[in-house]
Each structure stands twice: as C-alpha cells, then as structure tokens.
Amino acid sequence: MTAVEPRVDWDAAFEEALGILQEYLRIDTSNPPGRERLACDFLGGILEREGIEYELFDPGDDRVSLRAVLKGNGSKEPLMLLNHTDVVPVEREYWDEEPFAAVIRNGEIWGRGTLDMKGLGVAELLTVLLLKRSGLPLARDIVFLAVADEEAGGMLGIEWLEEHHPEALVAEFVINEGGGGSTELFGVKRPVFTVTTAEKGPLWLRLVAEGRAGHGSVPHKDNALDRLVRALGRLQEWNREPRLSPVLGEYFERLERAGIYRGGTSIEALRATAETDMRVRALLTNTISATTASAGIKHNVIPGRAEATIDCRLLPGVDADSFEAEVSRVINDPKVQVERVFAGASDTSSHDTELFATIESVVRELVEDAVVTPGVTAGFTDSRVFRNQGVVAYGFSGGLTSPNLARTVHGHNERMTLDSFRLSCQMIYEVTRRMCGAG
C-alpha cells in the first residue's frame, strides 16, 4: 500500500515557523560564552509539546546539544538534519536594529543568527513537526541534531559528541549549513542553488614575536612589534597559486553551461578571474586573514612581546602541517614563533547520490529556471566530522538570498527575507519527505 502524500497548509506552517524563529532569535547564544542550554530548553519545549522525545548532551558550563529522532522502519539508514545553536557576537553600535529583537521590517527578519544558522535550524525543526503530525510512515529515522559551539570550532559540540557519543552521529546522509540559493552570481540575475559537498579546512595560528623592551625614544632593531609587523607583511605578500579541485571544476562548468559564468574554466582563466573577484580567489587558494593583534603597555615603551592571530583556510586535501611549516618559512624570523590554535580538515562528499538528485529535483520544481550545482564553501562547518567518517554531508539551506544580504553573515545587520525563509522551510521539508517516506 502506497503512503498518501501529506498535504501542508504552507500559509499556516510558515506563520508557525516565523513565530518560532522570532522567539529563537531573541535567545542570545553568542559564542563566547555560548549558553546553548537556553536554546536547547527552548527547542526541547517545542518537541515535548509535540510528543517527540529528545536527549541532551552536556559537556559542562551550559554548552548543551540536543538530539531528537522520528523513527523509521529501519529499511534505510538515517537522514540527519544538523544545525548549531550558537551565534557569533555582535557590535551593537553598528546595527540599525537591536540584533536580538527579531524585528520584521520591509519583508525581512533581522537578527543575529537569521542566516547563520537559526533560520535553517527552524526549517529543520518545522520539518520534524510536520512529518510527526502527518503520521507519514518513514523508511529512515529522521535525526534532528542541534549542537553547541560550532562558531568556536566545535570542541564542546560536534567534536565532543564524536569522542564521547559517536552513536548520536550515525547517519547515511546529513543536511547542514554551507550552501543554498543566490539570486545573482557574476552579475547574472538567475537563481543558483549550490549544494556544498566540500569545504575549506580551518587552520588558526598565533604569531608570537619576542624582542628587547626599551624606551621609545631610542629605537633599536629588536623591537617585537616591528618583527610582528614585518612577519604579517611577508604573509600578505606571499603569492599562493590557485588550485582547481574536481568539485570546483564541476561548479564552474555547470555555471558556464548555464551562461552565468563566462570567464573560462581552465586554471589559467580562473586565475585571471580570481585577481579581481575575491570570492573566486577564496575558493581557489589557501587564504590568510590577520584577525587580531596586541602589543605594548605604554606609548613611550618599546614592547618586548607582540602577538597576532591569523585565520588560514586551506583547500580540501591540503595538509595543515605542511602549510604551517610554509608559514614559518615565509616569515623567516626565528624570533617569531608560530603556534597552532585549531585545525580541521574535511573529505569531499560525492554529488552522485540519491540525496543530491532529490535536492536537484525539488529545487527545479519549486524555483523556475534554477541552476543546481555542487560546490565548496570557503568557511568550515560541522559537516567535516561526518565527511571524514565517509558519511555524505551537504550544505543546503534551501533559501534564496541576494549577495547583499549574504554579506551580513558574521557582519552587521544580519537578516533574511521572509520569502527566503518560507522557501527554506518548503525545500527542507520536501527533500526530507522524499528521502524518508516509506512507499
């Protein structure tokens, strides 16, 4: 007997999702300090009211993660809807709206976490709620996993779960952040949905320069701050050649066939594009960004110590140890030490899968003239843990965002359109229903 496809009143479902999102955005889970228990209490309360059991994982200090499961018949392995509950801090003085008020203005919802990634988290939660209410028989377990600490590397979130509760991470497929739709690429206004199958690996380094302190009126050549500035300057001048991975080769070829990218897909042509397009440059090269610096105690005192942090993002397959050694070689100063703070790397998921085909089919049904392509995200996500276990993990939000709004992620005035949020809810629900429904 074939299961009857559940009908969804999307006007009512969207109003419910929007109300949940507004409440969720008002919970300040800035990391640091995180306080993700507040988010899990909120999400858990919703699940409990729906009769959905959940469990909490607590490494301490309120850094809690939550896992809930809609049971299937076990004929297929689980699909995981993964999201993180923490957000990056805000600089309130640069926002046009209170970042934790969830204000709706001009068809947009404002707030830290709308795009990264409470919006997708709510779309995933709504999917679980709607499928539970429908009573649709499931071939797979649907796992809803809301984790802590992603914005600081996941050591108290996904990494902690991998070490202490690996059974909580069992899945065949994972849908997570990192991909989605853009209204415009390369100046062409046509919807492009990128399903990220790979990501760059983070390598966070601290540079520590030591020298001789002294009076500011008597300059000398062993000034720690001078050494640090020279070291940073050498890294900025370091020319790192672009590389074209198979995933990005497919990405640019699909965009070229669609008439969206016209710069040529050879590495030579892409190198020329990367010289003027910072997004393409970030996708094709190992990048370095100086992020913090500190030195000195007084205006007229030469410091004996100076520190800086650099955020390196490495292409898939690049060895962190080798790149760190290259950083030291380029700096070429024995009095500047390079210390590792955090490193992560990720395998690549194939795009030749049932999940990719399902996403592609749903996108083309819901968005006219859409282009769907695999891709690489320049940022890192919790998907790396699954990919490194051989699990297929994709970044896909289902929303459709303009480049202007996409730039607010981790920045000021983060927000998304209500239309994009509604589309995200519909996309995630429909992909999950088709992947998990029995019969």
Secondary structure, 3 states (H helix, E strand, C coil): CCCCCCCCCHHHHHHHHHHHHHHHHCCCCECCCCCHHHHHHHHHHHHHHCCCCEEEECCCCCCCEEEEEECCCCCCCCEEEEEECCECCCCHHHCCCCCCCCCEECCEEECCCHHHHHHHHHHHHHHHHHHHHHCCCECCCEEEEEECCHHHCCCCCHHHHHHHCHHHHCCCEEEECCCEEECCECCECCCEEEEEEEECEEEEEEEEEECCCEECCCCCCCCHHHHHHHHHHHHHHCCCCCCCCHHHHHHHHHHHHCCCCCCCCCHHHHHHHHCCCHHHHHHHCCEEEEEEEEECCCCCEECCEEEEEEEEEECCCCCHHHHHHHHHHHHCCCCEEEEEEEECCCCCCCCCCHHHHHHHHHHHHHCCCCEEEEEEECCCCCHHHHHCCCCEEEECCCCEECHHHHCCCCCCCCEEEHHHHHHHHHHHHHHHHHHHECC
